[in-house]
Amino acid sequence: MLITFTGSHCTGKTTLLKELQKQECLKDFTFVDEVTRKLPRNKINKNGTDETQLTIMNMHIENSKLPHAILDRGSFDGDAYTSYLRKYGDVSLGVQRRCRKIHCEVLKKYDLVFYLPIEIELVSDGVREDKDPFFRKWIDSVIRANTLLFDDHYKLVEVRGTVKERVRVCMDAIEELREK
Protein backbone atom coordinates (compact mmCIF):
# COMPACT_ATOMS: atom_id res chain seq x y z
CA MET A 1 0.00 0.00 0.00
CA LEU A 2 1.41 3.39 -1.01
CA ILE A 3 -0.02 6.52 0.58
CA THR A 4 1.03 10.10 -0.07
CA PHE A 5 0.18 13.58 1.14
CA THR A 6 -0.04 16.46 -1.27
CA GLY A 7 -0.62 20.18 -0.92
CA SER A 8 1.17 23.47 -1.23
CA HIS A 9 3.98 24.34 1.15
CA CYS A 10 3.15 24.90 4.80
CA THR A 11 -0.17 23.06 4.86
CA GLY A 12 0.78 20.63 7.64
CA LYS A 13 1.93 17.57 5.70
CA THR A 14 5.11 16.95 7.70
CA THR A 15 3.33 17.56 11.01
CA LEU A 16 0.64 15.06 10.04
CA LEU A 17 3.21 12.48 8.93
CA LYS A 18 4.95 12.77 12.32
CA GLU A 19 1.64 12.29 14.14
CA LEU A 20 0.80 9.21 12.07
CA GLN A 21 4.22 7.74 12.88
CA LYS A 22 3.09 7.64 16.52
CA GLN A 23 0.13 5.38 15.68
CA GLU A 24 0.86 1.83 16.81
CA CYS A 25 -1.33 0.32 14.09
CA LEU A 26 0.85 1.96 11.41
CA LYS A 27 4.18 0.57 12.65
CA ASP A 28 4.37 -1.72 9.61
CA PHE A 29 4.64 1.30 7.27
CA THR A 30 7.82 3.01 6.14
CA PHE A 31 7.48 6.75 6.66
CA VAL A 32 9.28 9.04 4.20
CA ASP A 33 9.70 12.71 4.98
CA GLU A 34 9.81 15.49 2.41
CA VAL A 35 12.29 14.97 -0.41
CA THR A 36 13.06 18.68 -0.83
CA ARG A 37 14.49 18.90 2.68
CA LYS A 38 17.45 16.91 1.34
CA LEU A 39 18.31 19.67 -1.17
CA PRO A 40 20.01 23.04 -0.62
CA ARG A 41 17.53 25.64 0.64
CA ASN A 42 18.42 28.05 -2.13
CA LYS A 43 17.48 25.47 -4.82
CA ILE A 44 13.85 24.70 -3.96
CA ASN A 45 10.44 26.29 -4.49
CA LYS A 46 10.86 29.48 -6.55
CA ASN A 47 14.59 28.80 -6.87
CA GLY A 48 14.24 25.38 -8.48
CA THR A 49 16.22 24.51 -11.59
CA ASP A 50 16.16 21.79 -14.22
CA GLU A 51 18.57 19.82 -12.06
CA THR A 52 16.65 20.15 -8.79
CA GLN A 53 13.28 19.37 -10.34
CA LEU A 54 14.63 16.22 -12.02
CA THR A 55 16.31 15.21 -8.75
CA ILE A 56 13.03 15.65 -6.87
CA MET A 57 11.01 13.71 -9.43
CA ASN A 58 13.60 10.91 -9.44
CA MET A 59 13.22 10.71 -5.65
CA HIS A 60 9.47 10.29 -6.21
CA ILE A 61 10.22 7.39 -8.57
CA GLU A 62 12.32 5.73 -5.87
CA ASN A 63 9.68 6.34 -3.19
CA SER A 64 7.00 4.83 -5.44
CA LYS A 65 8.89 1.53 -5.35
CA LEU A 66 8.43 1.18 -1.60
CA PRO A 67 6.00 -1.65 -0.90
CA HIS A 68 4.26 -0.27 2.18
CA ALA A 69 4.90 3.43 2.79
CA ILE A 70 3.44 6.78 3.74
CA LEU A 71 5.08 9.75 1.99
CA ASP A 72 4.72 13.33 3.13
CA ARG A 73 5.00 14.54 -0.48
CA GLY A 74 4.33 12.90 -3.78
CA SER A 75 4.76 13.51 -7.47
CA PHE A 76 1.79 15.93 -7.51
CA ASP A 77 3.93 18.41 -5.64
CA GLY A 78 6.97 18.04 -7.87
CA ASP A 79 4.81 18.44 -10.95
CA ALA A 80 3.14 21.61 -9.61
CA TYR A 81 6.40 23.31 -8.65
CA THR A 82 7.93 22.34 -11.99
CA SER A 83 4.94 23.88 -13.80
CA TYR A 84 5.39 27.11 -11.86
CA LEU A 85 9.11 27.21 -12.64
CA ARG A 86 8.43 26.56 -16.33
CA LYS A 87 5.87 29.38 -16.42
CA TYR A 88 8.54 31.80 -15.22
CA GLY A 89 11.32 30.43 -17.42
CA ASP A 90 13.39 28.73 -14.72
CA VAL A 91 12.84 25.20 -16.02
CA SER A 92 13.13 24.10 -19.63
CA LEU A 93 10.22 22.69 -21.59
CA GLY A 94 12.04 19.37 -21.93
CA VAL A 95 12.44 19.04 -18.18
CA GLN A 96 8.82 20.00 -17.58
CA ARG A 97 7.71 17.30 -20.03
CA ARG A 98 10.01 14.74 -18.38
CA CYS A 99 8.70 15.66 -14.92
CA ARG A 100 5.09 15.40 -16.13
CA LYS A 101 5.80 11.97 -17.60
CA ILE A 102 7.32 10.83 -14.31
CA HIS A 103 4.31 12.19 -12.43
CA CYS A 104 1.85 10.36 -14.68
CA GLU A 105 3.69 7.07 -14.11
CA VAL A 106 4.24 7.48 -10.37
CA LEU A 107 0.67 8.52 -9.53
CA LYS A 108 -0.57 5.15 -10.81
CA LYS A 109 1.23 3.52 -7.88
CA TYR A 110 -0.57 5.53 -5.20
CA ASP A 111 -3.39 3.76 -3.40
CA LEU A 112 -4.42 6.72 -1.27
CA VAL A 113 -3.75 10.45 -1.69
CA PHE A 114 -4.40 12.87 1.16
CA TYR A 115 -4.85 16.41 -0.15
CA LEU A 116 -4.26 19.19 2.40
CA PRO A 117 -5.74 22.50 1.25
CA ILE A 118 -4.47 25.84 2.50
CA GLU A 119 -5.88 26.37 6.01
CA ILE A 120 -2.76 27.20 7.99
CA GLU A 121 -1.05 30.58 8.06
CA LEU A 122 2.06 30.77 5.90
CA VAL A 123 5.10 30.82 8.19
CA SER A 124 8.80 30.19 7.73
CA ASP A 125 9.84 26.67 8.68
CA GLY A 126 13.58 27.16 8.42
CA VAL A 127 13.68 25.45 5.02
CA ARG A 128 11.30 27.54 2.94
CA GLU A 129 11.58 31.25 3.44
CA ASP A 130 9.09 32.21 0.74
CA LYS A 131 6.01 33.90 2.19
CA ASP A 132 4.41 34.85 -1.13
CA PRO A 133 0.69 34.00 -0.81
CA PHE A 134 0.17 34.14 -4.61
CA PHE A 135 2.88 31.52 -5.14
CA ARG A 136 1.39 29.29 -2.46
CA LYS A 137 -2.13 29.58 -3.91
CA TRP A 138 -0.84 28.96 -7.45
CA ILE A 139 0.84 25.74 -6.34
CA ASP A 140 -2.30 24.68 -4.47
CA SER A 141 -4.52 25.28 -7.50
CA VAL A 142 -2.29 23.14 -9.76
CA ILE A 143 -2.12 20.34 -7.20
CA ARG A 144 -5.88 20.40 -6.64
CA ALA A 145 -6.60 20.33 -10.39
CA ASN A 146 -4.20 17.41 -10.87
CA THR A 147 -5.68 15.39 -8.02
CA LEU A 148 -9.11 15.71 -9.59
CA LEU A 149 -7.86 15.07 -13.12
CA PHE A 150 -6.18 11.79 -12.23
CA ASP A 151 -8.37 10.53 -9.37
CA ASP A 152 -9.42 7.35 -11.17
CA HIS A 153 -6.02 5.87 -10.17
CA TYR A 154 -6.33 6.18 -6.37
CA LYS A 155 -8.64 7.13 -3.52
CA LEU A 156 -8.50 10.88 -2.85
CA VAL A 157 -9.28 12.24 0.61
CA GLU A 158 -9.30 15.94 1.50
CA VAL A 159 -7.92 16.50 5.00
CA ARG A 160 -8.97 19.54 7.04
CA GLY A 161 -9.22 20.67 10.64
CA THR A 162 -7.02 20.47 13.70
CA VAL A 163 -4.09 18.07 13.82
CA LYS A 164 -6.19 15.66 15.89
CA GLU A 165 -9.07 15.84 13.39
CA ARG A 166 -6.67 15.35 10.49
CA VAL A 167 -5.14 12.27 12.11
CA ARG A 168 -8.63 10.79 12.59
CA VAL A 169 -9.55 11.40 8.92
CA CYS A 170 -6.32 9.75 7.79
CA MET A 171 -6.68 6.80 10.13
CA ASP A 172 -10.26 6.19 8.99
CA ALA A 173 -9.26 6.28 5.32
CA ILE A 174 -6.28 3.96 5.86
CA GLU A 175 -8.44 1.51 7.82
CA GLU A 176 -11.06 1.56 5.07
CA LEU A 177 -8.41 0.85 2.46
CA ARG A 178 -6.96 -2.01 4.52
CA GLU A 179 -10.38 -3.63 4.79
CA LYS A 180 -10.71 -3.86 0.99
Number of C-alpha atoms within 10 A of each C-alpha: 15 21 23 26 27 26 29 26 25 21 22 23 24 18 12 18 22 14 14 20 15 10 11 8 11 16 11 9 17 15 19 17 16 17 19 20 11 9 13 10 15 12 14 18 23 17 13 21 20 18 11 20 25 20 17 24 26 18 17 23 19 10 21 23 12 16 12 13 20 26 25 23 27 28 28 30 24 29 27 26 26 31 23 20 21 20 13 10 11 16 23 16 15 11 18 23 15 16 25 20 13 19 22 15 14 20 24 14 18 21 16 23 28 23 23 26 21 17 12 13 10 16 13 11 10 7 13 17 13 16 14 10 11 9 17 20 16 16 24 24 16 19 25 20 12 15 23 10 10 13 14 10 15 17 15 20 16 16 21 18 12 12 14 10 12 20 19 14 17 20 16 12 18 16 12 10 13 9 7 5
